[in-house]
Each structure stands twice: as structure tokens, then as C-alpha cells.
Amino acid sequence: VFIPVRLNTATEADILSIPGAGKRMVREFAEYRPWKTKEQFEKEIGKYVNAKEVARLWRYVVID
């Protein structure tokens, strides 16, 4: 069971618990805080990975 990572409060360890996420995603997830919408996530993270990967990452996160 995977507990979704809260984008606005996640620690580095939380983000690294996402399968396939590395140091780059730690930086990017933190850089765009505060996260407000899924569309913002798709736009900002989509600058670094393709749409398929954005959709995959979205499954592991929540905006709080």
C-alpha cells in the first residue's frame, strides 16, 4: 500500500519514496510550491518529463 505524498508538505524522503523519483523531482516538486491544481502540476512537471511520466507521477501525489 502506498500512501500518497502531499506535494505542499512533503519531505525529501517522502518524495524519494515515489517509485522512480530522484533528486531532480525532489527539487522540482519543492520549487513550485505551493501547488494549487492538477493543471499546475502537469504544466510544471511536464517541462521535465513527458506526459506519460507526469500522469504516472500524479498517481502518487495529492495537493493539500
Buried (B, 14 or more C-beta within 10 A) or exposed (E): EEEBBBBBEBEEEBBBBBEEBEEEBBEBBBEBEEBEEEEBBBEBBEEEBEEEBBEBBBEBBBBE
